[in-house]
Amino acid sequence: MKQITIALFLAAGALSLLGCNNQYQPKEQALQPMQQSYQGLLPCADCTGLDTSLFLDEDGTFVLQETYRGAKGGDQTFASYGTWARTADKLVLTESNGEKRYFHPEGKQLRMLDRSGAPIVSQLNYVLSPVTKALPKTPMPLTGLYTYMADAAVFQDCATGKTFPVENNIALEQGYLKAQRAPGEPVFLMLNGHFSVQPSMEEGQMEKALIPEPGGKIAFDNSKSCAN
């Protein structure tokens, strides 16, 4: 009887420890204050270097600009946009097309990880260092819901759900008035543009606004929404 009691006690202890171990799961953390901008020259397979600039916003969005230095045909610059979040040991960027990129914070720097979030084993530089830079003006494709009313326009981005004021643009205003089915109705819009931090209508305040690409292609579609 004594041996049975001891065995039951040991089994209960083992189950207790197993339960404790199962409770540990790496969880995504709430947004934390981080350096807002980073830059570095990363390795590039078909160019002399990938000049990379990353801009993090406190609202959980990011802008990533990449310039392919020495590429065939000259330098080529692209920008992308999406949301960022922190896990226990990673910074995770989710682009507007759903693709993810991973970085590992090392002090004030960020080390790039591979597409699966694993460390890159290499002697080459994969580190972005903190810098002070303004948001890039490189146009990038954006989709969202556009509304123009009372001489003011706003754009709700599909990828992040964030809403931004839009710099005055006659082509957008005219396109919206043709596409809307009712005054003040949000209409699905595809365009190229960039973001800029500028003074808001409230005195002493700053806000992030959408700047449409001058002469860029715009397309309204009142049959679409962010869900389809």
QUIFEN-V223502 format. One record per run of one state. SS is the DSSP state (helix for helix, strand for strand, loop for the rest). FROM is the first residue (numbers start at 0). LEN is the number of residues. If there is no record, write none. Layout:
# QUIFEN-V223502
ss=SS from=FROM len=LEN
ss=SS from=FROM len=LEN
This chain:
# QUIFEN-V223502
ss=loop from=0 len=1
ss=helix from=1 len=22
ss=loop from=23 len=5
ss=strand from=28 len=1
ss=loop from=29 len=7
ss=strand from=36 len=6
ss=loop from=42 len=6
ss=strand from=48 len=8
ss=loop from=56 len=4
ss=strand from=60 len=9
ss=loop from=69 len=6
ss=strand from=75 len=11
ss=loop from=86 len=4
ss=strand from=90 len=5
ss=loop from=95 len=4
ss=strand from=99 len=7
ss=loop from=106 len=2
ss=strand from=108 len=4
ss=loop from=112 len=14
ss=strand from=126 len=4
ss=loop from=130 len=9
ss=strand from=139 len=10
ss=loop from=149 len=2
ss=strand from=151 len=6
ss=loop from=157 len=5
ss=strand from=162 len=4
ss=loop from=166 len=3
ss=helix from=169 len=10
ss=loop from=179 len=7
ss=strand from=186 len=13
ss=loop from=199 len=6
ss=strand from=205 len=7
ss=loop from=212 len=5
ss=strand from=217 len=4
ss=loop from=221 len=7
